[in-house]
Amino acid sequence: MKILVNFKSGFKQIFIVPKSMLAVEFRNMAKEIGGKIDSIEFSLPTRRPSNFTRSELSEGIIRLPDKR
């Protein structure tokens, strides 16, 4: 998963992070690298609506991709 971190210094860094990494663990690692964090943006792969069943669309259920 790609994560964009905006630091308070104005510096921006994109991290490639495994899905299994905990958010708190990632935040602490990013702080050590760049200092105080202003914001974090998570980027998930886009999914076409055709990948969803009608019941999933009506219920707002989104399945995560299988681990490989």
Secondary structure as GFF3:
##gff-version 3
##sequence-region A 1 68
A	DSSP	beta_strand	2	7	.	.	.	ID=ss1
A	DSSP	beta_strand	12	16	.	.	.	ID=ss2
A	DSSP	alpha_helix	23	34	.	.	.	ID=ss3
A	DSSP	beta_strand	37	43	.	.	.	ID=ss4
A	DSSP	three_ten_helix	49	51	.	.	.	ID=ss5
A	DSSP	alpha_helix	54	59	.	.	.	ID=ss6
###
